[in-house]
Amino acid sequence: MKHKRNPIGWFEIYVQDMKRAKRFYEKTFAVKLEALPSPIIEMQAFPMGQKLPGCPGALVRMEGKDPGGGGTIIYFSCANCAVEAGRAKKNGGEIFKKKFSIGDYGFIALVVDTEGNMIGLHSM
């Protein structure tokens, strides 16, 4: 079976304090998040473009959905995941597992953001 697209079309990272979370992600990944208008939820989108590779997504604050550890980890692509892990710690996060090899597939590090979400960092 040939796949015509990547399996993930969108991601959301749930937060309680949008200002704090936005600052953490902007400083950790050196990007500018942009507000997405919505009548019932607060969203700040990561930089995205329809023709760019990868999956778009946003930070989301929504009544009834709390952030924190769970069964899903989103991996951000990085040139060197140790750099972003260091930035995460500097910006109020926590390094859960420092950069380590995953063999032919590169390296990963795991960090916990300011909202209690575990996120992955991947580099080759």
N, C-alpha and C positions, 0 to 999 in steps of 0.2 A: 504494500500500500504506500503510495507516495503522499507525503504531507505537503499541503499547499501553504501552510503558515505555522508559526510557532504556537505552542499549546497555550501560552498565557497571553491574554489580550489586554489586561489591566491589573494593577495591584493597588491596594490601599493599606496604609499603615495607620492604625487607629491610635489616637492621642487624647489626652485629657487637657493639656495646656498647649494650645496651638502656637502661641508666641514662643514658648520655650522650645518646643519640638522643631518649629521652623528654623529658629536660630541654630539649633544643633545640626540639622541636616544641611543647611546652607553653608555653615562653617566647616563641617566635616568633609563634604564633597565639593566645596568651592563652587557652588552653583547658586542661582537665584530662583526661588520658588515663586509661583504666580497663583494668585487667588482664582478659583473657579467659582462662578456664581451658582448658588443653589438656595432654594427657599427654606430647606429644612436641615441641611448639614453644612458644616464649615470645611472647605477643602483648599489645600495649597498644593498645586501640581508641580512635579519635577519638570525640568526642561524636556520638551518632546517635539517631535516632528513626524508627520504621517509617513514620510518616505525614509525615515531613519531606521536602522536596525534596532532591535531590542524592544522592550515592553514599557509603555508609559504607565504612570501611576501618580498617586497623590497621598499626602497626609490627610487624614479625615478625623473630624471631631463630630460624633453623632450620639445623641442621647440613647442610652441602652446598650451601647457597644463599648466595652472597656478595652484599653490596651493591655499588654502584658504577654508573658510567655504563653506559648501554645504549641500546636503541632506543625505550624508552617514557618519556614524561614525563607525570606527573600534575599537573593544574592545580588549585590551591586558589583558590576564589572569595574575593575581598577587597573591602573598600570602596575602598581605595586601595593598590594593590600595592606602591607605593614604601614604605609604612609597614612592611609585613611583610618586604620586602627589607632594610630597615634593621635590623629586629629580628633577622633571620637572621644578618646580619654581626655584630651585637652579641653573639649567642649562639654564636659559634664557626663559623658557616657562611661562605660566600663568595658574593659577588654575581658571577654569571657574565655577566649582561647586565642593565643598569639598565632601569627602566621605559621602555617605548617604545610608540608608538601602533601599533595594528593596524587603523586606520581605523574604520569603523562598528561594529566589534566590541569597541572599548575599548582596553585597554592590557594588556601583559604584562611581567613581569620573570622572569628565570631565576636561580635560586640553587642552590648546592651545599650539601647538609646536612653534618653532622659525620661521616657515614658514607660520603661520596663519591657520594651519589645526587643527580642533578639533578632539581629540582622546578620547576614553573611556578607563577606567581602571576598571577591575572587580575582586572581590575577594569574597570568601565565608565567 
